[in-house]
Amino acid sequence: MAVSTAQRPTANARVLILTFLTALISNRGVADVSPGASPSEELPHRRFEYKYSFKGPHLSQPDGGIPFWIHSGNAIPSADQVRITPSLRSQKGSVWTKNKVNLDHWEAEVTFRVSGRGRMGADGLAVWFTTEQGLDGPVYGAADMWNGVGIFFDSFDNDGKKNNPAIVVVGNNGKLVYDHQNDGTTQALGTCLRDFRNKPYPVRSKITYYKKTLTVMINNGFTPDRDDFEFCAKVDNMVLPSQGFFGISAATGGLADDHDVLSFLLFGLSEPGQQPPPPDSEIPKEEKDKYQEEFQNFQQELDKKKEEFQKEHPDVQGEPMEDLYESVSDREIRQVYEGQNRIHLEIKQLHRQLAMILDEQRRYVSVLSAEVLKKGTNAESGQLDTAGQQQLGSVISTQEEVLKNLNELRTFFHESLKQISSSQHQGNAGGIGTYETIQHFNDIKEHLHTVKRDVDQLIQRNPQNPAEKIVKCPEAPPMPACLSTFHFVIFIVAQSVLFFCYVMYKSQQEAAAKKFF
């Protein structure tokens, strides 16, 4: 069908718009693909390795150790974190996995915090994957000449090039000595400048080794978003041992920082087409037999104790064992009742405090009434003070308003106590904590917060002592200055000299504190 001359520009414009949109969509799809990966490449499967990980809470055991990990040097495990080194000079510490890790591909997520009072820190923190445990040494608290890879979070500028804090990736085959003088830049396989000290949120680093490619991603510590990572370094064609130990170490020198590790999470990676190995394949046969034998012994002891219990208590033989434990619904009801009892006790305490405030207000009113009577007698004798009379009237009206509000609050508390008591009786009779009951308790909590705020406002408005506000003593005259101009000038000059001497001494101490390896 032919197109008229008037319609040809419209058709050409539509074709151009469709061509532009198609090109834009295709470019957007290409941009979404990560560098080095084909558009059809699938992500690897991740499996959490709990035996090679730690995180809070309850990070440390009662004996001070970390499950499946060992710590050495000045490392201090706690419930929520592991302080690798405290902010003291010349400290070293490290944590290492107890057993070797047998993974061809892995991904480690480290959450840490480096904090210090000074503008500069030292020395830094390192994440290791080596064939042997480097429990102590000169490289960030770990051994030198390692076989594996180390990711160094270096915070001290040894070479004076002002390129710190920095993240440096250094590989070693067990024969190289770390170049401390140049901060390892001559041996670095990858590096990036990132400031990880004194951040509002913990800094997170994701280290991935997949298909002979090591990738380091870093979070800047300015956001709590766990997935907010940015690219730091990438090393291609890197061959690492298939078996090794993971570790984290840190060290301080003339300057000191707190190096805290909040979590270390390890994930085993497997290609999408391959079946991930079952967890049992990693446990040696000897350990499996040992655990099986212990389980059988515990089972036999449990059976013996069951028989002894049945002989001692024949009346409970027919009862199921589930009745001896608390169910989920019973636990929820118990928690509701406990919260209800806490609210009840809080209301009682507020009620007692209100009673004390009411007694105090009544005492103030009695004092004011006595003052009014006294002023009345003075008025009869012709000694009336109009201003004082007005002030007394305003104070009395304020006190009466306070008493009225306190009485209303006391009435409200009394009604709340009645409602809670009735709710307790209904809950005990029904045995079921309904949603309406829980909502009622939440309303009571909100009212309690409102009452506390009103009481605080009333206390602030309440005068401390009416008598003190009525009678005021004259203010004492200002004391003459005891310091002459001459003495003041001498004091300023001496203080300036002392401050200059202190600045010179401090600068000499900081210059002597710098360390050179």
Secondary structure, 3 states (H helix, E strand, C coil): CCCCCCCHHHHHHHHHHHHHHHHHHHHHHHHHCCCCCCCCCCCCEEEECHHHCEECCCCCCCCCCECCEEEEECCEECCCCEEEECCCCCCEEEEEECCCEECCCEEEEEEEEEECCCCCCCCEEEEEEECCCCCCCCECCECCCCEEEEEEEECCCCCCCCCCCEEEEEEEECCCCCCCCCCCCCCEEEEEECCCECCCCCEEEEEEECCCCEEEEECCCCCCCCCCCEEEEEECCCCCCCEEEEEEEEECCCCCCEEEEEEEEEEEEECCCCCCCCHHHHCCHHHHHHHHHHHHHHHHHHHHHHHHHHHHCHHHCCCCHHHHCCCHHHHHHHHHHHHHHHHHHHHHHHHHHHHHHHHHHHHHHHHHHHHHHHHHHHHHCCCCCHHHHHHHHHHHHHHHHHHHHHHHHHHHHHHHHHHHHHHHHHHHHHCCCCHHHHHHHHHHHHHHHHHHHHHHHHHHHCCCCHHHHHCCCCCCCCCCCCCCHHHHHHHHHHHHHHHHHHHHHHHHHHHHHCCCC
